[in-house]
């Protein structure tokens, strides 16, 4: 296919936005933002400002054998912007999103470190090199062969951990390798795990071990907690790569514990929109932070950011509901 979109200068980019109905009050300032942030990145924030087509049917199945259940009604985005949409509105959303990502990373760092201790302590009690022993993990992780590779998930995890150890420049890794050799004890090796490695290892643990660790965080079922870690790993990757977060469709959705176990998540049960938006993993993060450090102000800082930091874009039909925030969220203990 021939790529039809041409290169545009900053002036041409601004002219195109104006032609599509965007308000640009300060062209010099707008040019500066385009130079520092980029048109393409900012377009993720003004995408929601675009007008929508009249309702139309979109087929989700192949052309042959269509039926009523194979189609859905959508209003597709157009090139024109809604009345009153401004360049500054997009910048304000970008700044809010940046503050949100930084706040999330602060909490996920604490959660990651606490979980490293829990996993290494639980497995280290069994064997100082427990991560090498297939018999200490669930058969689906340690025995079932993946069709694509002919290896187990455990083999794959060990290969990735070995790579993390080999490329580590940390002094304690060098010291332990020189003094004790390889393999490293699990309480040393765990310090090179990233959130994804830790999440995958937890997902491969035996259920009794999963449950024991999950219960430390107020979740009785370790498989539910494993889905939380997968979701939080996705959240971390979004933040670490500076991607748009505030109204993102979260492709890695967690399981919910029973309502009686965690009533604070009541508003998410049975609501497909809220289940797919980032406010749910933010609430999960706050729940974990309360167990890791009950005196933490993180929840209050999140609340303050949502209340005072979200820009005024009501004239464009945008609000905190786009994040999956429910109506009574302010009444929760933060």
Secondary structure, 3 states (H helix, E strand, C coil): CCCCCCCCCHHHHHHHHHHCCCECCCHHHHHHHHHHCCHHHHHHHHHHHEEECCCEEEECCCCCCCCHHHEEEECCEEEEECCCCEHHHHHHHHHHHHHHHHHHHHHHHHHHHHHHHHHHHHHHHHCCCHHHCHHHECHHHHCCECCCCCCEHHHHHHHHHHHHHHHCCCHHHHHHHHHHCCCCCHHHHHHHCCHHHHHHHHHHECHHHHHHHHHCCCCCCHHHHHHHHHHHHHHHHHHHCCCCCCCCCCCCCCCCCCCCCCHHHHHHCCCHHHHCCHHHHHHHHHHHHHHHCCCCCHHHHHHHHHHHHCCCCHHHCCCHHHHCCCCCHHHCCC
